[in-house]
Amino acid sequence: MPIRFVSTQPAQLILFNGQPNFVPIAGTQLIREYQGVEHVVTVTRAGYEYRGQPYQSLSAIARAITGTRWNGRVFFGLRPSRSAA
């Protein structure tokens, strides 16, 4: 599952529920290949943009790409899946 991040400063570290969490900085592009097609998501200040449409969550974009429910942070490689953790 090739995943690439394109940004000079791809993420900032914050604490979420007491655990370190990396949040992509606005302008970062998340690039994910799925079934042979490259999908590019741009992080915006308000959320995300995919194919010119605004989205509030990566999960909604992952669902639009795959047709099934996904944890968006896992799908885009921002967090390991539970089976990989």
N, C-alpha and C positions, 0 to 999 in steps of 0.2 A: 504494500500500500504506500506508494510514494507520496509524501507530503512535503511541501516546501513553504517557507515563510519568507516574504520579501519585504524587508524594512531595515533601515540602519539601526533602529531601536525597536525590536519586535515586541517587547512586552515590559510591563512594569510589575514589580512584585507587590502584592497586597496580602493581607491576612483575611481569610474567609473561614468563619467558624473556628478560629484559632489555628488554622493550618495555612502554610504558604500557598499562594495561588498566583499564577501568572495571567495577567490580563493584557491582550493585544492592544497596542497603542493605535489610535486613529491614523489611518493611512497605510497600515500593514495589509499586505495581501496574503491570504491563506490560499494555497493552491493544492488541490486534492485531485488525484486521478481516480476515477471510479468507472469500471467497466470500459476502460480504454479511452475515456473522455476526460480531458482536463477541465476542472471547475475552479474558477477564480472568484474568491469572496474578498471584498474590501471592507476593512473595519472602518466605521465612521464614528463620529462623536455620538450619534443617536442610536447606533446599533451596527448594522451590517448592510452591505449592498451586494446583490447577486443578480447578474444579467439585467442591470439597470433598475431593479426593483428594491425598495427598502425592506429590511426584515428586522424584527426585534430580537431574534435569537438564532444561534447556529443550528439548533435542533430543527427549527422550521425550514432552514435551507437544506439540511441533511435529508429531511422528509421529502422536500421538493425534488431532490436529486435521486433518491433511492425508491421513493414510494412507500417506505416503511418508517416506523418510529426509531429514531436514533438519539443518543445523547450527542448533541452537536459538538461538545468539547472533545469527546472521544473520537467521533468521526473525523474531525479535522486535526487530530493529533495533539491537542492542547492538554489532554489528560489521558493517562493510560487507562485501558479498559480494566474492569475488576479482575478479569481472568489473567491479565498481564501483570497486575499489581502484586 
